[in-house]
Each structure stands twice: as C-alpha cells, then as structure tokens.
C-alpha cells in the first residue's frame, strides 16, 4: 500500500462518492477506483459498500478509517517537523477550516494579522470537521474555524461571526410566498429536506435547529455532495434545503430567511477553537488575541 491509496480512501470516505473523490484528488475515476481496489485486496476486505445510489463504509472500513487518518496525519507531522527543524525561522500558523466557512470573511479575518505580522506564514487546510478536530487534538493544527460546538469544553474558543440560515423551497415557489422574505419555522417543519454528508457542520446544525423546536427532521434518503447540488435538487423538487446565506450561489433562486418560535431570525454561528497548551510560541498567542479582540470589530464593520 502507499500514501496515495490511503488519501484516495479518505477522499471517498469524506465525499461518499468515487466521482467526487476523484475530482477532489485531481485524478480520473478509474485511477482512483483501481487504487482503492488494490488497497482493499491487500487489506483483505472491502472498505466501501458500493451501490447505484451511494457509497458507504463497510464495518471493516469504519474500523480502519481512523487508523488510515492517523497514518496520513503522522506523515504530515513528519514533513512539518522536518521543515521546522531545517527552517526554524519560518513562523507558521496552521488553520483548519470547515468548507462552510465564508471565503470572503476568512480573508477579512486573516489579512489584517498578516499585514501586521509579515514574518508569519498562515497555512490553511479545508477538511471535514471530524478530521480537523482530530488533527487539532494531535497538534497538527493550531486553530480550527468551524460551526460552533457547545460540547468542546476542553478547548479555548471565540466567536467569529454568524449568518442567516435560508430556506430553499422544493420546486415551484408557492404563490403565497412569492412576495415574502421570511418564512416561519413551523410552516416549513413538515418538509422533506435534502442534506449533505455530516462532515462540514451544516447537517448537525440543521438537526439541532429541529431538535430545539421539538420537531422531527424529515430527510431525503439520498445525499447531495455539494452545496450547489443541494440548491439544484431543491429546484428540481427532490426536497427543500437549508443553507447559510454565503453558500447561495444563484441570485435568481427563491430563498427565505427563517423565523424561529420566538420570532427571531435563525442563524448559524461560527467560532475559532484551539487548545491553550498548544500555543507554544508568541505569534500563536498573538493570533489568538487577534481572534478575540480584532476580529469582532472587523466582522461588525463588515455586517453594516
């Protein structure tokens, strides 16, 4: 086996699609499929269960995937430590970001720090939240930007920004909604929703929204592999969708802000998290202070 095969397996695990994984890895689908077939043959069992509708991990694959991630993380750590030893003058801040983070706001958050600290390099890595959390725990990342999680009590955290969650109706817009900008949650609670895999934090946030209203979320049995596909499936009438405002790419699509049970607009919160003992150099602590004190002013100015 080789690292490329392991990276291919991780990509399929994250996307639940050989086609999407091949695109992410910049290889053809046959190349990726053949590599994974060789890996499965060497390991002795299939890692993935393939069907015409979706790709899932087998029980064998579920058992192995954490170890595959660990091998890849160890390889990254080896490369990083080698570079750190050979080029100790390089100051690096390693930030992992959820795909849900707004690219425009990410630039606004990081750019002022880089202007003030030109000798510090910021390295971004976009991955699913489970892998980012694992890499932060193991010291392979310094900060993680993602959907706010109230359960990560062992970490330091600071609020970054929030944005509205928007409702995309299924198929044709009901005539009663054509001149509206908002919908009440209770009026959309019985819809069936198309979802993305629970990797970026959006599905978790959507389910939490329904739990907070004591309503059952009705999920379409298939999964979209991107935010754009979510929107397209909603337009095709497959199911309704919920997306953050920054992920709506088609300005012609009908979308509605959601009002909750106490008549407040529903938003999704994003935060930066880090492990305090992991901030072992002054510039990492300076960046943490930048996140706490400077970023709120930047975001407030951006939202006006």
Secondary structure, 3 states (H helix, E strand, C coil): CCHHHHHHHHHHHHHCCHHHHHHHHCCCHHHHHHHHHHHHHHHCCCCEEECCCCEEECHHHHHHHHHHHHHHHHHHHHHHHHHHHHCCCCEEEEEEECCCCCHHHHHHHHHHHHHHCCCEEEEEEECCHHHHHHHHHCCCCCEEEEECCCCCCCCEEEEEEEEEEEEECCCCCCHHHCCCCEEEHHHHCCCEEEEECCCCCHHHHHHHHHHHCCCCCEEEEEEECCHHHHHHHHHHCCCEEEEEHHHCCCCCCCCEEEECCCCCECEEEEEEEECHHHCCCHHHHHHHHHHHHHHHHHHHHHHC
